[in-house]
C-alpha cells in the first residue's frame, strides 16, 4: 500500500500542532512571511516546534527572505526543512541551503488558467532548473504567496517529472482523493500539503477538518 506523506502548513497555535500530530501527519509548516495571515516569528515557530515528537518534520516557509532572516530562523530550529515560496533562484536556494546544511523544497506557483496563446507552466523545465531541491511543491499561483484555497488544473501537468512532488493549492478532504489520483505516478513520489482546507479561519486550524483530511488521504492510499 502507498503511504502518502502529509504536511499541514500555516500552524500558529499549540492545540493545532497537537491535533496534527495526533492525526498522524509527517510534517508541519511555519510561515515566516510577515504579510501572511498565518505568519509567525522565528521565535514563535521554535516554541511550537518543541511540541513535535521525533520523526515529525518542521518546515520553515520563506518568501524572498534575506540570508540573515533565514540564518536567524535556522539557528532556532535545528533540523527544519526550508521551503522557498517567492522568487528565489536555483542558485540562491542552493547557496542558502548549503550554508545552513538543510534540506529544501521549492514552490512552483502554477497559474489557475493558461491564457489563450500562452504555453502552459513548464514543470519539466522547472524541475530541471531546481534539480537540487529535495522536493517541488505544486501550488496555485494566487496573490499573497499561497494559502488562497485555489486549485490549479491538475490535468495540465506532464506525466514524467524527475522530482519528488508535493501537491498543494486548495486541497481539502473532499478533493484530495481526486488530486492524488490525477498526479500519482507523475513524479518520483507524491506527498500532499494543506493549509486553508483544514481551517475554520485563516491561521486557525479545525481539528475535525484535519482528521477528515488525513482520513481521506489514507483511504485513497488503501484504494
LOSE-955127 format. One record per residue (C-alpha): residue number from 1; x, y, z; residue in one letter. Coordinates in pm, 1 decimal, decimal comma. Layout:
// residues N
NUM	X	Y	Z	A
...
// end
This chain:
// residues 223
1	0,0	0,0	0,0	X
2	120,5	350,2	-85,2	X
3	170,9	583,4	208,7	X
4	128,2	943,3	104,0	X
5	321,8	1184,0	323,8	X
6	113,4	1468,2	465,7	X
7	219,7	1821,1	558,4	X
8	-4,6	2077,6	725,6	X
9	113,7	2434,5	675,8	X
10	44,3	2765,4	842,9	X
11	30,1	2646,0	1201,6	X
12	8,5	2916,7	1467,7	X
13	-130,3	2752,1	1784,6	X
14	-20,9	2478,6	2024,9	X
15	-353,4	2294,5	2005,9	X
16	-328,8	2276,3	1626,7	X
17	18,7	2124,4	1649,4	X
18	-113,3	1863,3	1891,1	X
19	-409,9	1774,2	1669,0	X
20	-189,4	1746,3	1359,6	X
21	47,1	1513,3	1543,6	X
22	-236,9	1300,6	1681,2	X
23	-384,6	1272,1	1331,2	X
24	-55,8	1127,7	1206,8	X
25	88,4	1396,7	980,8	X
26	450,8	1375,8	870,4	X
27	541,6	1745,3	864,7	X
28	415,9	2083,9	980,3	X
29	491,7	2417,5	820,1	X
30	554,6	2757,1	977,0	X
31	507,9	3068,8	763,3	X
32	789,9	3316,6	826,3	X
33	645,2	3582,0	595,8	X
34	505,6	3878,6	784,8	X
35	229,2	3981,3	538,2	X
36	64,5	3637,8	564,0	X
37	-234,2	3598,3	799,1	X
38	-65,6	3274,1	908,9	X
39	270,6	3435,5	983,7	X
40	467,5	3355,6	1297,8	X
41	804,4	3481,5	1412,2	X
42	1104,5	3253,8	1414,7	X
43	1090,3	3254,3	1793,8	X
44	723,7	3152,8	1795,1	X
45	785,2	2881,1	1534,5	X
46	1062,9	2738,5	1751,1	X
47	832,6	2734,6	2054,5	X
48	563,0	2549,4	1860,4	X
49	812,3	2305,2	1710,1	X
50	920,4	2194,3	2057,1	X
51	586,2	2011,6	2079,2	X
52	673,9	1790,3	1782,9	X
53	768,3	1430,0	1857,5	X
54	1051,2	1250,3	1683,3	X
55	1003,7	1196,8	1309,0	X
56	752,1	1477,8	1256,6	X
57	945,0	1730,6	1048,5	X
58	918,5	2108,5	1089,5	X
59	934,0	2315,6	770,9	X
60	1017,1	2687,2	760,1	X
61	846,8	2876,1	474,9	X
62	1021,2	3184,5	339,3	X
63	920,3	3437,1	73,3	X
64	1214,5	3633,3	-66,4	X
65	1373,9	3643,9	279,3	X
66	1725,3	3772,0	339,3	X
67	2008,6	3536,0	423,1	X
68	2017,2	3692,9	768,2	X
69	1649,5	3619,3	832,5	X
70	1689,4	3258,9	723,6	X
71	2005,3	3210,3	926,1	X
72	1833,5	3355,3	1234,5	X
73	1537,7	3118,4	1196,6	X
74	1756,9	2814,9	1131,8	X
75	1960,5	2884,7	1442,6	X
76	1642,4	2847,6	1648,9	X
77	1517,2	2532,9	1480,5	X
78	1776,0	2263,6	1408,6	X
79	1661,9	2002,4	1161,0	X
80	1388,2	2204,0	990,8	X
81	1345,0	2186,1	615,7	X
82	1346,1	2511,0	419,2	X
83	1061,1	2594,0	180,1	X
84	1120,1	2873,2	-71,1	X
85	791,1	3023,9	-185,0	X
86	889,9	3351,6	-350,3	X
87	1110,2	3438,8	-646,1	X
88	1427,2	3269,3	-523,0	X
89	1658,8	3146,6	-797,9	X
90	1800,9	2793,2	-801,3	X
91	2141,7	2934,8	-712,5	X
92	2006,8	3134,7	-418,0	X
93	1815,8	2836,0	-279,8	X
94	2117,1	2608,9	-304,5	X
95	2353,3	2865,1	-154,9	X
96	2129,8	2921,6	147,1	X
97	2059,1	2551,1	196,8	X
98	2429,4	2467,1	176,5	X
99	2518,7	2742,9	421,1	X
100	2262,4	2613,3	670,1	X
101	2311,7	2243,1	597,1	X
102	1939,6	2195,8	531,5	X
103	1713,4	2000,7	300,2	X
104	1485,7	2224,1	96,1	X
105	1186,3	2235,0	-130,3	X
106	1082,0	2488,8	-391,3	X
107	726,3	2601,6	-454,8	X
108	616,9	2601,3	-818,4	X
109	339,2	2860,1	-845,9	X
110	119,4	2726,5	-1123,1	X
111	-133,5	2961,4	-1290,0	X
112	-500,8	2881,8	-1229,6	X
113	-563,2	2919,9	-1600,9	X
114	-333,3	2935,9	-1901,2	X
115	-409,8	3250,0	-2105,0	X
116	-504,6	3193,2	-2467,6	X
117	-197,3	3163,8	-2684,8	X
118	33,3	3111,1	-2388,8	X
119	215,5	2782,4	-2324,3	X
120	121,1	2603,1	-2000,4	X
121	352,1	2614,5	-1699,4	X
122	663,1	2413,9	-1792,3	X
123	708,6	2189,4	-1490,4	X
124	973,7	1979,1	-1664,4	X
125	1193,6	2285,2	-1713,8	X
126	1120,6	2399,7	-1358,5	X
127	1221,3	2059,2	-1222,4	X
128	1542,4	2078,0	-1424,2	X
129	1620,8	2430,7	-1305,7	X
130	1559,9	2329,9	-941,9	X
131	1705,0	1979,9	-973,7	X
132	1891,5	2012,8	-643,5	X
133	1569,8	2066,7	-448,9	X
134	1462,9	1770,4	-238,5	X
135	1102,4	1826,4	-349,7	X
136	886,3	2055,2	-563,0	X
137	567,4	2186,2	-404,8	X
138	296,2	2240,9	-664,7	X
139	82,1	2536,5	-558,7	X
140	-175,5	2755,1	-728,3	X
141	-47,7	3097,6	-832,6	X
142	-251,2	3339,2	-620,1	X
143	-182,8	3679,4	-470,2	X
144	-18,4	3657,3	-131,4	X
145	203,5	3355,3	-198,0	X
146	-18,5	3058,4	-117,8	X
147	-295,8	2974,5	122,1	X
148	-558,6	3105,3	-117,0	X
149	-768,5	2790,8	-124,7	X
150	-747,8	2767,3	-505,6	X
151	-671,4	2459,2	-712,9	X
152	-492,0	2465,2	-1045,5	X
153	-569,5	2236,3	-1337,5	X
154	-405,1	1910,6	-1233,3	X
155	-451,7	1753,2	-1576,9	X
156	-217,3	2005,5	-1741,5	X
157	88,7	1867,3	-1563,8	X
158	331,9	1640,9	-1752,4	X
159	342,8	1266,0	-1694,5	X
160	708,5	1216,6	-1606,6	X
161	861,8	1473,6	-1373,3	X
162	1207,6	1396,8	-1238,0	X
163	1133,1	1525,8	-886,8	X
164	957,9	1435,3	-565,0	X
165	625,7	1619,5	-585,8	X
166	413,8	1774,9	-311,5	X
167	60,8	1858,8	-424,0	X
168	-75,0	2177,4	-267,5	X
169	-318,5	2454,0	-351,7	X
170	-682,0	2436,2	-246,9	X
171	-676,4	2081,5	-114,4	X
172	-937,5	1961,5	134,6	X
173	-1094,0	1634,7	246,2	X
174	-1341,3	1644,6	-42,0	X
175	-1094,4	1679,6	-330,0	X
176	-763,7	1530,8	-210,7	X
177	-855,2	1184,3	-341,4	X
178	-907,7	1327,7	-689,9	X
179	-580,0	1518,1	-667,5	X
180	-386,0	1211,5	-565,5	X
181	-544,2	1009,3	-843,8	X
182	-457,2	1277,1	-1101,3	X
183	-91,2	1308,7	-1001,1	X
184	3,1	964,4	-870,1	X
185	299,2	832,6	-1067,7	X
186	381,6	1161,2	-1239,4	X
187	686,9	1224,7	-1020,5	X
188	936,6	1023,9	-820,0	X
189	692,9	1031,7	-527,4	X
190	381,2	1223,9	-425,8	X
191	300,4	1397,1	-97,2	X
192	29,4	1650,0	-6,7	X
193	32,7	1985,5	170,7	X
194	-281,0	2151,6	310,4	X
195	-342,5	2483,7	483,2	X
196	-670,8	2666,4	420,5	X
197	-854,2	2337,6	359,5	X
198	-826,7	2244,1	728,7	X
199	-907,7	2584,6	876,8	X
200	-1205,5	2748,6	1044,0	X
201	-1037,8	3088,4	989,0	X
202	-704,6	3197,4	844,5	X
203	-433,0	3060,2	1069,5	X
204	-685,2	2876,9	1290,3	X
205	-693,9	2504,7	1218,2	X
206	-1003,5	2289,6	1271,3	X
207	-948,0	1954,8	1445,2	X
208	-1233,9	1779,5	1264,3	X
209	-1111,4	1903,7	925,7	X
210	-756,4	1787,7	998,8	X
211	-873,1	1438,4	1089,4	X
212	-1108,3	1426,3	789,1	X
213	-824,8	1527,9	554,8	X
214	-582,8	1270,3	691,7	X
215	-852,0	1001,2	677,2	X
216	-927,5	1088,6	315,1	X
217	-560,7	1052,6	221,9	X
218	-534,1	718,4	398,9	X
219	-849,3	591,5	223,7	X
220	-701,9	699,8	-109,5	X
221	-381,5	514,8	-27,2	X
222	-575,9	199,0	60,0	X
223	-780,0	217,6	-257,5	X
// end
